[in-house]
Amino acid sequence: MAATTVDARTREVLDPVGPVRTIRHERAPRLRTLAGARIGILENSKPNADVLIGGAVDHLVEQGAQLVRHSTKPGPASPAPYDWYEAFAAECDAVLTGSGDCGSCTSWSVYDSIELERRGVPVVLMATDEFRPLAESERETLGLPQLGIALVPYPTGGVDPEQTRAKGRAAGPRVAALLLGQATGTAA
């Protein structure tokens, strides 16, 4: 609580901001190999999110992984339904989330990613370079600063889907490195 004096009168000024407590989470163990790995996509219904993530999955499939689950959230500005996290954890060895190409969708994609990591599933969030600072800040605040983020050039929505798919394909090797533990943090 802070107090200030104005014209010989004392006014009490209360600070409405409480302490911030972050619970730290361990990241899930990384994959040993992509061969036979069961991959899931949790996309947030942003334009071209499925196309972007699909481009990265193309690379993983070429390395022997298989796509076993693809779920689209009803909207980008909210978490996935909680039962989805359990379903992904039961069915998938790794999950790609995204796309992080606006404020709220980036924040909620980080949240979804951490919920999956807490359930033992390695995750890579696909986000645009414009929203890198937000994604990195959110992963720190939500307690998993090691969350893997694969960056692609902005924009991904509102452009030709083939351009976006090419961005996803180009990010494929970075996604693989993050899933295998050959890279950590943010891979640009």
URCORNOR-V166756 format. One record per pair of residues at least 12 apart in sequence whose C-alpha atoms are under 8 Angstrom apart, sorted by the first residue. I is the first residue (numbers start at 1). J is the second residue. Records with the same first field share a line. If there is no record, write none. Layout:
BEGIN
I: J ; J
END
This chain:
BEGIN
1: 13 ; 14 ; 15
2: 14 ; 15
22: 141 ; 142 ; 143
23: 142 ; 143
24: 142 ; 143 ; 144
25: 118 ; 143 ; 144
26: 117 ; 118 ; 144
27: 117 ; 118 ; 120 ; 122 ; 144 ; 146 ; 147
28: 117 ; 118 ; 119 ; 120 ; 121 ; 122
29: 120 ; 121 ; 122
30: 122 ; 179 ; 180 ; 181
31: 93 ; 94 ; 122 ; 179 ; 180 ; 181
32: 180
33: 180
34: 60 ; 63 ; 64 ; 65 ; 176 ; 180
35: 63 ; 64 ; 65
36: 64 ; 65 ; 66
37: 64 ; 65 ; 66 ; 92 ; 93 ; 94
38: 65 ; 66 ; 67 ; 68 ; 91 ; 92 ; 93 ; 94
39: 57 ; 65 ; 66 ; 67 ; 68 ; 69 ; 92 ; 93 ; 94 ; 95 ; 96
40: 67 ; 68 ; 69 ; 70 ; 88 ; 92 ; 93 ; 94 ; 95 ; 96
41: 53 ; 67 ; 69 ; 70 ; 71 ; 95 ; 96 ; 97
42: 70 ; 71 ; 72 ; 73 ; 95 ; 96 ; 97 ; 98
43: 70 ; 71 ; 72 ; 73 ; 96 ; 97 ; 98 ; 99
44: 72 ; 73 ; 74 ; 75 ; 76 ; 97 ; 98 ; 99 ; 105 ; 109
45: 72 ; 73 ; 74 ; 75 ; 76
46: 75 ; 76 ; 99 ; 105 ; 157
47: 156 ; 157 ; 158
48: 156 ; 157 ; 158 ; 161 ; 164
49: 98 ; 99 ; 156 ; 157
51: 161 ; 164 ; 165 ; 168
52: 99 ; 156 ; 164 ; 165 ; 166 ; 167 ; 168 ; 169
53: 96 ; 97 ; 98 ; 99 ; 126 ; 165 ; 168
54: 165 ; 168
55: 165 ; 166 ; 167 ; 168 ; 169 ; 170 ; 172
56: 168 ; 169 ; 170 ; 171 ; 172 ; 173 ; 175
57: 169 ; 172
58: 169 ; 172
59: 169 ; 172 ; 173
60: 172 ; 176
68: 91 ; 92
69: 88 ; 91 ; 92
76: 104 ; 105 ; 108 ; 109
77: 104 ; 105 ; 108
78: 105 ; 108
79: 108 ; 109 ; 111 ; 112
80: 112
85: 115 ; 116 ; 119
86: 119
88: 116
89: 116 ; 119 ; 120 ; 121
92: 121
93: 121 ; 122
94: 121 ; 122 ; 123 ; 179
95: 121 ; 122 ; 123 ; 124
96: 123 ; 124 ; 125 ; 126
97: 109 ; 112 ; 113 ; 123 ; 124 ; 125 ; 126
98: 125 ; 126 ; 127
99: 125 ; 126 ; 127 ; 128
100: 125 ; 126 ; 127 ; 128 ; 131 ; 135
101: 127 ; 128 ; 130 ; 131 ; 154 ; 155 ; 156 ; 157
102: 131
103: 131 ; 134
106: 127 ; 131 ; 134 ; 135
107: 134 ; 135 ; 138
109: 125
110: 125 ; 135 ; 138 ; 139
111: 139 ; 142
113: 125 ; 147
114: 139 ; 142 ; 144 ; 147
122: 179
123: 147 ; 148 ; 179
124: 147 ; 148 ; 149 ; 150 ; 175 ; 178 ; 179
125: 147 ; 148 ; 149 ; 150
126: 149 ; 150 ; 151 ; 152
127: 149 ; 150 ; 151 ; 152
128: 151 ; 152 ; 153 ; 154 ; 155 ; 156
129: 151 ; 152 ; 153 ; 154 ; 188
130: 153 ; 154
132: 151
135: 149
145: 185
146: 184 ; 185
147: 184 ; 185 ; 186
148: 178 ; 179 ; 184 ; 185 ; 186 ; 187
149: 178 ; 185 ; 186 ; 187
150: 171 ; 174 ; 175 ; 186 ; 187 ; 188
151: 171 ; 186 ; 187 ; 188
152: 167 ; 168 ; 171 ; 188
153: 167
174: 187 ; 188
175: 187
END
